[in-house]
């Protein structure tokens, strides 16, 4: 393989690995330095981690913005500093709830809302990651962001654990969502497990383990396969000669974003030009 390797690899991230650990390990296995992921998973979490290799690293920004589906489990009665089971217990509280109450509270989170970013996260404030402030014991005002939850469904409630499935926008912290859910249930809880089951159109059933990849048992998705759900136009020689030089072109498509194909290869992604909606400008260019 090596440096001329291009494509998307769907990995099932193991627990106790950071997303960066996975990228570093794959870089060694596949002998390539041009590699990145499209959405951090907590070390405790498992599931879909979309890895971009070679020219496909240009898709990281596009793929990171896709909605993600998770199956999460809450352990009731304890709260930790990290908001997951790996942290130190900061509070304990009894709970007296039933299935109907849980369903009602889960449904109340549907739609858009504002979420506070957990202190144990890699979000930067003044050039420093939040978890660095936490480890130093420094108080800092936590940033908030708008999130969108398009689906949330109850799965089970057994002993002291609630399991639910949810589909959320980019940047949603499931740990923080769980903390908010428990507050509405008038108790405390922490995330005991998290599985990312889907990202955009990529599903966990199509992922490979690190062992699979190490033994050569994997298939890369091409840029064309990954972008198949985006409006695509085949361009002629004349337009190609302009596009390959990054020209602003007349917008002949009715979507905000379009893939331009030449000789059956995606050569560029163009998007509506903000200064003139009748024109389109380069968003990503590919060297095929």
SERO-4910 file (N, C-alpha, C, O; in steps of 0.05 Angstrom, whole numbers):
BEGIN
 pado doro    nc1    nc2    nc3   cac1   cac2   cac3    cc1    cc2    cc3    oc1    oc2    oc3
  Unk    A     17    -24      0      0      0      0     18     25      0     35     28    -18
  Unk    A     14     43     20     33     65     22     21     92     14     -3     96     15
  Unk    A     39    109      5     31    137      2     12    143    -21      0    165    -21
  Unk    A      9    125    -40    -10    130    -62    -37    117    -56    -54    115    -74
  Unk    A    -42    110    -31    -67     98    -23    -88    119    -19    -84    140     -7
  Unk    A   -112    115    -31   -134    134    -29   -160    119    -22   -165     97    -32
  Unk    A   -176    130     -5   -203    119      0   -212    123     29   -198    136     45
  Unk    A   -235    113     34   -247    115     61   -248     87     73   -256     68     61
  Unk    A   -240     86     99   -240     60    113   -259     63    137   -256     82    153
  Unk    A   -278     44    139   -297     45    161   -287     27    183   -286      2    180
  Unk    A   -280     39    206   -268     24    228   -287     22    251   -302     41    257
  Unk    A   -287     -1    265   -302     -4    290   -282      1    312   -267    -16    319
  Unk    A   -284     25    323   -264     33    343   -267     16    369   -289     13    379
  Unk    A   -245      5    378   -247    -11    403   -247      8    427   -239     32    425
  Unk    A   -257     -2    449   -257     14    474   -229     18    484   -211      3    477
  Unk    A   -225     39    500   -199     47    511   -178     56    491   -154     59    497
  Unk    A   -187     62    467   -170     75    447   -181    103    442   -205    107    441
  Unk    A   -164    123    440   -173    149    430   -176    147    400   -164    129    388
  Unk    A   -190    166    388   -192    166    359   -165    170    347   -159    159    325
  Unk    A   -148    187    360   -121    192    350   -104    166    352    -87    161    334
  Unk    A   -108    150    373    -94    124    375    -99    107    351    -81     94    340
  Unk    A   -125    106    342   -133     90    319   -119    100    294   -109     84    278
  Unk    A   -119    126    290   -106    138    266    -76    131    266    -65    124    246
  Unk    A    -63    134    289    -34    128    291    -28     99    285     -9     92    271
  Unk    A    -45     81    296    -41     52    291    -45     45    261    -30     30    250
  Unk    A    -66     57    249    -72     52    221    -50     63    203    -43     52    182
  Unk    A    -39     86    211    -17     98    196      6     79    194     19     77    173
  Unk    A     12     64    215     34     45    215     26     20    199     42     10    183
  Unk    A      2     10    204     -7    -15    189     -7    -10    159      2    -27    144
  Unk    A    -17     13    151    -22     18    122      2     34    110      2     39     86
  Unk    A     22     40    126     46     55    116     38     80    101     48     85     79
  Unk    A     21     96    114     14    122    102     12    143    123      3    138    145
  Unk    A     21    167    117     20    189    136     -4    207    130    -13    223    147
  Unk    A    -15    205    106    -38    222     98    -64    208    107    -76    194     91
  Unk    A    -71    212    131    -94    197    143   -107    214    165    -93    228    180
  Unk    A   -133    213    167   -147    228    188   -174    216    193   -184    199    178
  Unk    A   -187    225    215   -214    215    222   -234    237    219   -227    261    216
  Unk    A   -260    230    221   -281    250    215   -301    253    238   -325    255    234
  Unk    A   -291    253    263   -308    257    286   -299    241    309   -302    216    309
  Unk    A   -289    254    330   -277    241    353   -297    225    368   -320    232    372
  Unk    A   -288    201    377   -303    184    395   -288    183    421   -264    180    422
  Unk    A   -303    185    444   -290    183    470   -276    156    472   -284    137    460
  Unk    A   -254    154    488   -240    128    492   -259    106    501   -256     83    492
  Unk    A   -279    112    518   -297     91    528   -315     80    505   -326     58    507
  Unk    A   -319     96    484   -338     89    463   -327     70    442   -303     68    439
  Unk    A   -345     56    429   -338     38    407   -355     46    383   -373     63    385
  Unk    A   -350     34    360   -367     38    337   -354     53    314   -330     55    312
  Unk    A   -372     64    297   -364     75    271   -344     98    274   -351    119    285
  Unk    A   -320     94    264   -300    116    261   -292    116    231   -280     97    221
  Unk    A   -300    138    218   -295    140    189   -267    151    185   -260    174    194
  Unk    A   -250    135    172   -222    143    168   -217    150    139   -224    135    121
  Unk    A   -205    174    134   -200    183    107   -170    180    102   -153    187    118
  Unk    A   -163    169     78   -136    164     71   -129    177     44   -145    177     25
  Unk    A   -105    189     42    -96    201     17   -113    225      9   -119    242     25
  Unk    A   -121    225    -17   -138    247    -27   -164    249    -12   -175    271    -11
  Unk    A   -173    227     -1   -199    227     14   -198    244     39   -219    250     50
  Unk    A   -174    251     49   -172    268     73   -186    295     67   -193    309     86
  Unk    A   -188    302     42   -202    327     35   -232    325     41   -246    346     41
  Unk    A   -242    301     46   -270    297     53   -276    299     83   -299    299     91
  Unk    A   -255    301     99   -259    301    128   -279    322    138   -297    316    153
  Unk    A   -276    346    128   -293    368    136   -323    362    129   -341    367    145
  Unk    A   -327    352    105   -354    346     95   -367    324    112   -390    326    120
  Unk    A   -351    302    117   -362    279    131   -365    284    161   -383    272    173
  Unk    A   -349    301    172   -351    307    201   -378    320    207   -389    317    229
  Unk    A   -388    335    188   -413    350    193   -438    333    192   -460    343    197
  Unk    A   -436    307    186   -459    290    183   -471    282    210   -457    282    231
  Unk    A   -497    276    210   -511    267    234   -501    239    242   -493    223    226
  Unk    A   -501    234    268   -490    209    279   -511    196    297   -526    209    311
  Unk    A   -512    169    296   -531    153    312   -515    138    333   -494    127    328
  Unk    A   -526    138    358   -512    125    380   -532    107    396   -556    112    396
  Unk    A   -521     87    408   -535     72    430   -520     77    455   -496     71    457
  Unk    A   -533     89    475   -519     97    500   -533     84    524   -557     80    524
  Unk    A   -516     79    544   -527     68    569   -519     87    592   -497     96    595
  Unk    A   -540     93    609   -536    110    632   -536     92    657   -553     75    661
  Unk    A   -516     97    674   -516     84    701   -527    105    720   -515    126    725
  Unk    A   -550     99    732   -564    118    750   -552    118    778   -540     98    786
  Unk    A   -555    140    791   -548    142    820   -521    153    826   -515    160    849
  Unk    A   -503    155    805   -477    167    810   -471    188    788   -479    184    765
  Unk    A   -456    208    796   -447    228    777   -416    229    779   -405    227    801
  Unk    A   -403    232    756   -373    233    757   -364    260    744   -379    273    731
  Unk    A   -338    266    750   -327    291    739   -325    291    709   -328    312    696
  Unk    A   -321    267    697   -318    265    667   -345    260    654   -347    260    629
  Unk    A   -366    256    670   -393    249    660   -395    221    648   -414    214    635
  Unk    A   -373    205    652   -375    177    643   -363    159    666   -353    169    686
  Unk    A   -365    133    662   -358    114    683   -329    114    690   -321    102    710
  Unk    A   -312    126    673   -283    126    678   -275    148    698   -252    147    708
  Unk    A   -293    166    705   -286    188    722   -289    183    752   -296    161    760
  Unk    A   -282    203    767   -285    202    797   -313    210    804   -324    229    794
  Unk    A   -325    195    823   -353    201    832   -353    227    847   -338    231    866
  Unk    A   -371    245    839   -374    271    852   -400    274    867   -403    292    884
  Unk    A   -419    257    861   -446    258    874   -460    232    872   -457    217    852
  Unk    A   -475    225    893   -492    201    892   -520    209    900   -523    226    918
  Unk    A   -539    196    888   -567    204    893   -585    180    887   -581    166    867
  Unk    A   -606    176    903   -625    155    898   -643    163    874   -645    187    867
  Unk    A   -655    143    862   -674    149    840   -699    133    844   -699    110    854
  Unk    A   -722    144    836   -747    131    837   -763    138    812   -779    157    812
  Unk    A   -758    124    791   -770    130    765   -781    105    752   -775     83    759
  Unk    A   -799    110    732   -810     88    717   -806     92    687   -797    113    679
  Unk    A   -813     72    672   -808     72    643   -822     96    629   -811    108    611
  Unk    A   -847    101    637   -862    123    624   -848    150    629   -847    167    611
  Unk    A   -838    154    653   -824    179    659   -799    182    642   -793    204    631
  Unk    A   -785    160    639   -761    160    622   -767    168    594   -754    184    581
  Unk    A   -788    155    583   -796    160    555   -804    189    551   -797    202    531
  Unk    A   -818    200    570   -828    228    569   -804    247    569   -803    266    553
  Unk    A   -785    242    586   -761    259    588   -744    257    563   -735    277    552
  Unk    A   -740    232    553   -724    229    528   -737    245    505   -723    259    491
  Unk    A   -763    243    502   -777    257    481   -775    287    483   -776    301    463
  Unk    A   -771    297    507   -769    326    511   -743    338    499   -741    362    496
  Unk    A   -725    320    492   -699    330    481   -699    331    450   -680    339    438
  Unk    A   -721    322    438   -723    323    409   -722    352    399   -732    370    411
  Unk    A   -708    355    376   -706    382    364   -681    397    372   -662    385    382
  Unk    A   -682    423    367   -658    439    373   -658    449    402   -678    455    414
  Unk    A   -633    449    413   -630    460    440   -601    469    443   -585    466    425
  Unk    A   -595    481    466   -568    491    471   -555    472    492   -566    467    513
  Unk    A   -531    462    486   -517    444    504   -492    457    514   -477    470    499
  Unk    A   -486    452    540   -461    461    551   -439    440    547   -444    417    552
  Unk    A   -416    448    536   -394    430    531   -382    420    557   -377    435    575
  Unk    A   -378    393    559   -366    383    584   -338    393    588   -323    398    569
  Unk    A   -330    397    613   -303    407    620   -282    387    611   -260    394    602
  Unk    A   -288    361    612   -270    341    602   -275    336    573   -289    317    565
  Unk    A   -265    354    556   -267    353    527   -244    367    515   -229    382    528
  Unk    A   -240    362    489   -216    374    475   -222    401    462   -205    412    448
  Unk    A   -246    412    467   -252    439    457   -233    459    469   -227    458    493
  Unk    A   -223    477    452   -203    496    461   -215    523    469   -232    534    455
  Unk    A   -205    534    491   -211    562    499   -184    575    503   -167    566    519
  Unk    A   -180    598    489   -154    612    491   -130    594    485   -110    595    498
  Unk    A   -134    576    465   -112    559    456   -106    536    474    -86    521    470
  Unk    A   -123    531    494   -118    509    513   -143    492    514   -166    501    515
  Unk    A   -139    465    515   -161    446    516   -175    447    543   -162    450    564
  Unk    A   -202    444    542   -217    446    567   -207    426    588   -206    433    612
  Unk    A   -201    402    580   -193    382    600   -166    389    614   -161    380    636
  Unk    A   -150    406    600   -126    416    613   -132    435    636   -119    434    657
  Unk    A   -153    452    632   -162    469    654   -172    451    677   -167    457    701
  Unk    A   -188    430    670   -200    413    690   -178    399    707   -180    398    732
  Unk    A   -157    389    694   -136    375    708   -120    394    726   -109    386    747
  Unk    A   -119    420    719   -105    440    735   -124    450    758   -115    466    775
  Unk    A   -149    442    757   -168    451    777   -177    479    774   -187    492    792
  Unk    A   -174    490    749   -181    518    744   -210    520    735   -220    504    719
  Unk    A   -224    540    746   -252    545    738   -252    561    712   -236    580    708
  Unk    A   -269    554    693   -271    568    668   -300    567    659   -314    547    664
  Unk    A   -309    588    646   -337    588    636   -338    570    612   -324    573    592
  Unk    A   -356    550    614   -357    530    593   -373    540    569   -394    553    572
  Unk    A   -363    535    545   -378    544    521   -403    528    516   -406    505    526
  Unk    A   -422    540    502   -447    525    495   -449    525    464   -436    540    450
  Unk    A   -465    506    454   -469    505    425   -497    494    420   -509    480    436
  Unk    A   -508    502    397   -535    492    389   -531    464    378   -514    458    362
  Unk    A   -548    446    388   -548    418    378   -576    412    367   -596    426    373
  Unk    A   -578    391    351   -603    382    340   -606    352    343   -589    337    334
  Unk    A   -627    343    356   -632    315    361   -657    308    344   -679    316    349
  Unk    A   -652    291    323   -674    285    305   -689    259    313   -711    254    303
  Unk    A   -676    243    330   -690    219    339   -679    211    366   -654    213    371
  Unk    A   -696    203    384   -687    192    410   -708    172    419   -732    178    421
  Unk    A   -699    148    424   -718    127    431   -709    109    454   -685    101    456
  Unk    A   -727    104    472   -722     87    495   -717     58    486   -731     48    468
  Unk    A   -697     45    497   -692     17    491   -697     -2    514   -711    -22    512
  Unk    A   -686      5    538   -691    -12    561   -685      3    588   -670     22    588
  Unk    A   -697     -8    609   -692      2    636   -690    -22    654   -711    -35    659
  Unk    A   -666    -28    664   -662    -52    680   -644    -46    703   -622    -36    700
  Unk    A   -654    -52    728   -639    -46    752   -632    -16    753   -650      1    757
  Unk    A   -606     -9    750   -598     19    752   -588     29    725   -573     49    724
  Unk    A   -597     16    703   -587     25    677   -609     30    656   -628     14    654
  Unk    A   -606     53    643   -625     60    621   -609     59    595   -586     70    593
  Unk    A   -620     46    574   -607     46    548   -626     60    528   -650     54    528
  Unk    A   -614     77    512   -630     91    491   -614     95    466   -590     93    466
  Unk    A   -629    100    444   -616    105    418   -623    133    409   -645    143    414
  Unk    A   -603    147    397   -608    174    389   -592    182    364   -571    171    359
  Unk    A   -603    200    348   -590    211    325   -586    241    329   -605    256    335
  Unk    A   -561    250    327   -554    277    335   -536    292    315   -523    279    298
  Unk    A   -536    318    317   -519    335    299   -490    334    309   -484    326    331
  Unk    A   -473    344    291   -444    347    296   -440    362    322   -454    382    328
  Unk    A   -421    353    339   -414    368    363   -431    363    387   -427    375    408
  Unk    A   -450    344    385   -467    337    408   -451    317    426   -441    297    417
  Unk    A   -450    324    451   -437    306    471   -458    289    484   -476    300    498
  Unk    A   -457    263    480   -476    245    492   -473    245    522   -493    242    537
  Unk    A   -449    247    532   -444    249    561   -460    273    573   -472    270    595
  Unk    A   -459    295    559   -473    319    569   -503    316    567   -518    324    584
  Unk    A   -512    302    545   -541    297    542   -551    279    565   -572    284    576
  Unk    A   -535    259    572   -542    241    594   -545    256    620   -563    252    636
  Unk    A   -526    274    625   -527    291    649   -553    307    650   -565    309    671
  Unk    A   -560    318    627   -585    334    626   -610    317    629   -629    325    642
  Unk    A   -609    293    618   -632    274    620   -636    267    650   -658    267    660
  Unk    A   -614    261    664   -616    254    692   -626    277    710   -640    273    729
  Unk    A   -618    301    703   -628    325    717   -658    327    715   -672    332    735
  Unk    A   -669    322    690   -698    323    686   -712    300    701   -736    302    707
  Unk    A   -697    278    706   -709    255    720   -705    259    750   -711    241    766
  Unk    A   -694    282    758   -690    289    786   -671    269    801   -675    262    824
  Unk    A   -650    261    786   -630    244    798   -603    251    784   -601    271    770
  Unk    A   -583    234    789   -558    237    775   -552    210    760   -563    189    767
  Unk    A   -534    212    741   -526    188    726   -501    194    710   -493    217    707
  Unk    A   -489    173    700   -465    176    683   -466    157    660   -479    136    662
  Unk    A   -451    163    639   -451    146    615   -433    121    621   -410    123    627
  Unk    A   -446     97    619   -430     73    624   -422     59    599   -403     43    599
  Unk    A   -435     64    576   -426     54    551   -437     71    528   -458     83    531
  Unk    A   -423     71    505   -431     86    482   -422     72    457   -398     65    454
  Unk    A   -441     67    439   -434     55    413   -444     74    391   -468     81    390
  Unk    A   -426     83    373   -435     98    350   -442     78    328   -425     63    318
  Unk    A   -468     76    322   -478     56    304   -480     66    275   -482     50    256
  Unk    A   -479     92    271   -482    103    244   -470    132    243   -472    147    262
  Unk    A   -458    138    220   -449    165    215   -456    171    186   -445    159    168
  Unk    A   -475    190    182   -485    194    154   -497    168    144   -515    157    156
  Unk    A   -486    158    122   -496    133    110   -480    109    118   -485     86    110
  Unk    A   -459    113    135   -441     91    142   -451     77    167   -456     90    188
  Unk    A   -455     51    165   -467     36    188   -446     17    200   -427      8    187
  Unk    A   -450     10    225   -431     -6    240   -428    -34    228   -406    -46    230
  Unk    A   -449    -44    215   -447    -71    203   -426    -72    181   -416    -93    174
  Unk    A   -418    -49    169   -399    -48    148   -371    -40    157   -354    -33    140
  Unk    A   -366    -40    183   -340    -31    193   -321    -55    196   -329    -78    196
  Unk    A   -295    -49    198   -274    -69    202   -261    -64    229   -258    -41    238
  Unk    A   -253    -86    243   -237    -83    267   -208    -78    260   -200    -82    237
  Unk    A   -193    -69    280   -164    -65    275   -150    -91    268   -132    -91    252
  Unk    A   -160   -113    279   -148   -139    273   -154   -147    244   -137   -157    230
  Unk    A   -179   -141    234   -186   -146    206   -166   -131    188   -155   -143    170
  Unk    A   -161   -106    194   -145    -89    177   -116    -98    178   -102    -99    158
  Unk    A   -107   -106    202    -79   -115    205    -74   -141    188    -52   -145    178
  Unk    A    -95   -157    186    -92   -182    171   -100   -179    141   -101   -198    126
  Unk    A   -104   -154    133   -110   -148    104   -138   -153     96   -145   -153     73
  Unk    A   -156   -158    116   -184   -164    110   -201   -139    111   -216   -135    130
  Unk    A   -199   -122     91   -214    -97     90   -216    -87     61   -201    -96     43
  Unk    A   -235    -69     56   -239    -57     30   -243    -27     34   -259    -18     51
  Unk    A   -228    -12     18   -231     18     19   -255     26      2   -259     14    -19
  Unk    A   -269     46     11   -290     58     -6   -277     80    -22   -260     95    -12
  Unk    A   -285     82    -48   -274    103    -65   -287    129    -59   -309    130    -47
  Unk    A   -275    151    -68   -287    177    -65   -314    178    -79   -333    190    -68
  Unk    A   -316    164   -102   -341    163   -117   -363    149   -101   -386    159   -101
  Unk    A   -356    127    -88   -376    113    -71   -385    129    -47   -409    130    -41
  Unk    A   -367    143    -35   -373    159    -12   -391    183    -18   -408    190     -3
  Unk    A   -387    194    -42   -402    218    -50   -427    211    -67   -439    229    -79
  Unk    A   -434    186    -68   -456    177    -86   -483    190    -80   -501    191    -97
  Unk    A   -487    199    -55   -513    211    -47   -513    242    -52   -533    255    -46
  Unk    A   -491    252    -64   -490    281    -70   -495    285   -100   -485    269   -116
  Unk    A   -511    305   -107   -516    312   -135   -490    312   -151   -471    325   -143
  Unk    A   -490    297   -173   -466    294   -190   -471    302   -219   -491    294   -230
  Unk    A   -453    317   -230   -454    325   -258   -429    317   -272   -407    320   -262
  Unk    A   -432    305   -296   -409    298   -313   -402    322   -330   -419    333   -343
  Unk    A   -376    330   -330   -368    354   -345   -352    346   -370   -339    325   -371
  Unk    A   -352    364   -389   -338    359   -414   -309    371   -412   -302    383   -392
  Unk    A   -294    367   -434   -265    375   -434   -262    405   -428   -245    413   -413
  Unk    A   -280    421   -441   -278    450   -438   -281    459   -409   -265    475   -398
  Unk    A   -302    448   -396   -308    456   -368   -286    444   -350   -278    457   -330
  Unk    A   -277    420   -356   -256    407   -340   -231    424   -339   -219    428   -318
  Unk    A   -223    435   -362   -199    452   -363   -202    477   -346   -182    487   -336
  Unk    A   -226    487   -342   -231    509   -324   -231    500   -295   -220    513   -277
  Unk    A   -246    478   -291   -249    468   -263   -222    460   -251   -217    466   -227
  Unk    A   -205    447   -266   -180    437   -255   -162    460   -246   -143    456   -229
  Unk    A   -167    484   -256   -152    508   -248   -167    524   -226   -159    546   -219
  Unk    A   -189    512   -216   -204    524   -194   -221    548   -202   -225    566   -185
  Unk    A   -230    549   -227   -246    572   -236   -274    573   -223   -285    552   -216
  Unk    A   -284    597   -219   -312    600   -212   -329    596   -237   -322    607   -258
  Unk    A   -349    579   -235   -365    572   -259   -394    579   -256   -404    585   -234
  Unk    A   -408    579   -278   -437    584   -278   -451    561   -263   -444    538   -268
  Unk    A   -470    568   -246   -484    547   -231   -507    536   -248   -526    549   -253
  Unk    A   -504    510   -255   -525    497   -272   -539    476   -256   -554    459   -267
  Unk    A   -535    476   -229   -548    456   -212   -564    470   -191   -560    493   -185
  Unk    A   -584    456   -180   -603    469   -161   -598    461   -131   -614    468   -114
  Unk    A   -575    448   -126   -568    441    -99   -546    460    -90   -533    473   -107
  Unk    A   -541    462    -64   -520    480    -54   -492    469    -61   -473    484    -64
  Unk    A   -491    443    -64   -465    430    -68   -467    409    -90   -488    397    -93
  Unk    A   -446    405   -106   -447    387   -129   -420    374   -132   -399    386   -128
  Unk    A   -420    348   -140   -395    334   -148   -392    337   -178   -411    333   -193
  Unk    A   -368    343   -187   -363    345   -216   -346    321   -224   -324    316   -213
  Unk    A   -356    306   -243   -343    281   -252   -331    285   -280   -343    298   -297
  Unk    A   -307    274   -284   -294    275   -310   -280    248   -313   -265    239   -296
  Unk    A   -286    234   -336   -275    207   -340   -282    188   -317   -265    172   -308
  Unk    A   -307    190   -307   -317    173   -286   -303    177   -259   -307    160   -241
  Unk    A   -289    198   -256   -275    204   -230   -285    231   -220   -289    250   -236
  Unk    A   -291    233   -194   -297    259   -182   -272    276   -182   -252    268   -169
  Unk    A   -273    298   -196   -249    316   -197   -252    340   -178   -232    352   -171
  Unk    A   -276    346   -171   -280    369   -153   -308    369   -140   -327    357   -151
  Unk    A   -310    382   -117   -336    388   -106   -339    418   -107   -321    433    -97
  Unk    A   -360    428   -118   -366    457   -120   -389    464   -102   -407    447    -98
  Unk    A   -390    488    -93   -413    498    -77   -421    526    -86   -405    540    -99
  Unk    A   -445    533    -80   -456    559    -88   -437    582    -78   -428    582    -55
  Unk    A   -431    600    -97   -414    623    -91   -430    643    -74   -451    653    -83
  Unk    A   -420    650    -50   -436    667    -32   -440    695    -43   -459    709    -34
  Unk    A   -423    704    -61   -426    732    -71   -446    733    -95   -455    755   -102
  Unk    A   -451    710   -107   -470    709   -130   -481    681   -132   -467    663   -140
  Unk    A   -507    678   -126   -519    651   -125   -522    638   -153   -530    615   -155
  Unk    A   -516    653   -174   -517    642   -201   -490    629   -208   -487    617   -230
  Unk    A   -471    631   -190   -444    620   -195   -437    599   -174   -449    598   -153
  Unk    A   -417    583   -180   -407    562   -162   -377    564   -160   -363    570   -179
  Unk    A   -367    559   -135   -338    561   -131   -327    534   -121   -342    518   -110
  Unk    A   -301    529   -123   -290    504   -114   -292    501    -83   -287    520    -69
  Unk    A   -299    477    -74   -300    471    -46   -277    452    -39   -262    456    -20
  Unk    A   -275    430    -55   -253    411    -53   -245    403    -81   -261    398    -98
  Unk    A   -218    401    -85   -207    392   -111   -192    366   -106   -179    362    -86
  Unk    A   -195    347   -125   -182    321   -123   -162    317   -146   -167    324   -169
  Unk    A   -139    306   -139   -118    300   -159   -121    271   -168   -110    253   -156
  Unk    A   -136    267   -190   -140    240   -200   -121    234   -223   -122    212   -234
***
